[in-house]
Amino acid sequence: MSAVLPDRLREQAAALDASDPLRHCRDLYLPADGLVAYLDGNSLGRPLRATAERITRLVEHDWGTRLIRSWDEQWMELPLRLGDRIGEVCLGAAPDQTVVGDSTTVMLYKLLRAAVAAAGPERPEIVLDTENFPTDRYVAEGIAAETGARLVWVEPDPAKGVTPDLVTDALTERTGVVLLSHVAYKSAWVADLPEITRLAHAAGALVLWDLCHSVGVLRTDLDAHGVDLAVGCTYKFLGGGPGAPAFGYVAARHQERLRQPIQGWMGHAEPFVMGPGYRAGAGMRGFISGTPPVLGMVGIEDTVDLIESVGLDAVQDKAVGLGRYVIDAVDEVLGSHGVRVVSPPDDARRGGHVTLAHPRFREVYRQLWDQDVVPDFREPDGIRLGLSPLSTSYAEVAEALLRIEALLSD
Ligand SMILES: *Cc1c(COP(=O)(O)O)cnc(C)c1O
């Protein structure tokens, strides 16, 4: 690499940071001592200062002082209230269709199981893809074993993702549910959610979108596109903190008919009557199972508020900008080392991360962590750079790329 290249890369990054309309957001995060670059916000988002304060207030006031009274005062409604906030700000969902609770895995199980039951014995096929996140595949396998549903596997190009053509080929008059991720966790490929949803509906099937890597960074407009069901993470781009629960979305038109399988007392129409038989609560309340994980849940709201204040479009624009910067810089800085960009070059088809591949990346990634440069590793040879628009600077990205270059030059 020529000696002027690092300077040019850093200058470019500084100019992009200076004109970044979201640059003020970075100061809202808790500082991380010694950190050079954090590029894994799509596995665990950084905490906002406001979230640290909110959790302290929760422990000292809501829990410490109000004690059990807080359930009546605010916590019983929290899964629905927070769900509505995520729906409004991030999903394009009208109120009363989104609930927060359970891990993504469990929420996915509940909604997929409900969808398979609603599709009925005439439509026993679940369409899904071999590149989806493991939990999605494993949950579907379990449901197939439990119900006799048949899994119809789509095999996308791993560097890309599921296209409408591939889905069309998999759909039959026996398809009950199509289960896909909106943004592929490895490649960041953005599936054509409106078109695939339309195709599934034309074939008489329901769609369940996994939004783990899109929520808080890409628009999804679930209501406008007629999506049936969706789940997503809150500890990635929504900054809810380690183990923060998932959200589930069920379109209003399906809520009456769909029955989720984990019939707990908190989803009952009258939990505190503690009566003999289960009667599902109305609307999204019926999709709750047990006691809401309040401690894990409260942190989500600060990031949702922040996204609302800057606008989701501005967040999405910066994700595109950061991705573009990485792809152009890799060409210049790492191309001669044989590093490949595995993510889509097309800005419209790429989510909030960029995955690079090189045979030495398993070892390089460990060395990067030791140097306080923190990306993610994905089998077999991928370094995944998570680009969180609210907390990631162009300068951080430049430093990470230069460290990768230095390690590959060793
Ligand atoms: C991160 C992720 C999950 C995580 O599931 P958990 O139950 O929260 O561990 C599920 N699906 C996708 C696509 C993911 O990216």
The ligand as a Tripos MOL2 file, in Angstrom:
@<TRIPOS>MOLECULE
LIG
   15    15     1     0     0
SMALL
NO_CHARGES

@<TRIPOS>ATOM
      1 C1        -29.7570  -12.4800   15.8220 C.3       1 LIG1
      2 C2        -30.7990  -13.2850   15.1110 C.ar      1 LIG1
      3 C3        -31.6890  -14.1080   15.8160 C.ar      1 LIG1
      4 C4        -31.4930  -14.2750   17.2970 C.3       1 LIG1
      5 O1        -32.3920  -15.0880   17.9660 O.3       1 LIG1
      6 P1        -32.3800  -15.0510   19.5650 P.3       1 LIG1
      7 O2        -33.4400  -15.9710   19.9690 O.co2     1 LIG1
      8 O3        -32.6230  -13.6300   19.9680 O.co2     1 LIG1
      9 O4        -31.0280  -15.4850   20.0200 O.co2     1 LIG1
     10 C5        -32.6710  -14.7670   15.1020 C.ar      1 LIG1
     11 N1        -32.7920  -14.6250   13.7560 N.ar      1 LIG1
     12 C6        -31.9320  -13.8360   13.0470 C.ar      1 LIG1
     13 C7        -32.0960  -13.6920   11.5760 C.3       1 LIG1
     14 C8        -30.9100  -13.1600   13.7030 C.ar      1 LIG1
     15 O5        -30.0650  -12.4020   13.0220 O.3       1 LIG1
@<TRIPOS>BOND
     1     1     2 1
     2     2     3 ar
     3     2    14 ar
     4     3     4 1
     5     3    10 ar
     6     4     5 1
     7     5     6 1
     8     6     7 2
     9     6     8 1
    10     6     9 1
    11    10    11 ar
    12    11    12 ar
    13    12    13 1
    14    12    14 ar
    15    14    15 1
@<TRIPOS>SUBSTRUCTURE
     1 LIG1         1 GROUP 0 **** ****
